[in-house]
Amino acid sequence: MDKNILYFKDNFFSAGRTEIYNEVKEIVGELDLRSAFSSGIDVLDSKGKLIISGKFPMLGIKWRVYDSQENELGSLGSKFSLFSKKFEYDANGRGVFTITSEAFSNEYEVLEGDISVASFEKISGFFASPAYQLKNDTDILSNEELIAVVMGVNAIQKRQRNNAGS
């Protein structure tokens, strides 16, 4: 997938496949949400080949991102912050990226140090499945890896909401 703007979404029940589109509405891949009972995802290319996967390991609190050979590319965790949403993605020797958003915003920025390398925005979600717009400005993280990170942020936030409600 070229470095550009991509669109993808979760399903209402977080299960099944959804398309990944570029900015001219061409299908460039698929997101396989596996099942409603697990929060794992697979990112597939336009031919259906597995490129990246993401999941919480058994009893794990961090979202892990893997390549197609199950080699861990990085881990994503939530960071405590009073007036914003903050996450950290450790890309296993390729850098540590901070993901931030204002408290009630749907816009997120991916930073390496103080430099913005990507951004994503939740563009729907009220009575509909969350959809995302991703803009990747770095060669360090592929579009597919960033999609897995975005879905990891989504999965961590779902866990936090579920834990707060119980």
Buried (B, 14 or more C-beta within 10 A) or exposed (E): BEEEBBBBBBBEEBBEEBBBBBEEEEEBBBBBBBEEEEBBBBBBBEEEEBBBBBBBEEEEEBBBBBBBEEEEBBBBBBEEEEEEBBBBBBBEEEBBBBBBBEEEEBEBBBBBEEEEBBBBBBEEBEEEBBBBBBBBEBEBBBBBBBBBBBBBBBBBBBBEEEEEEE
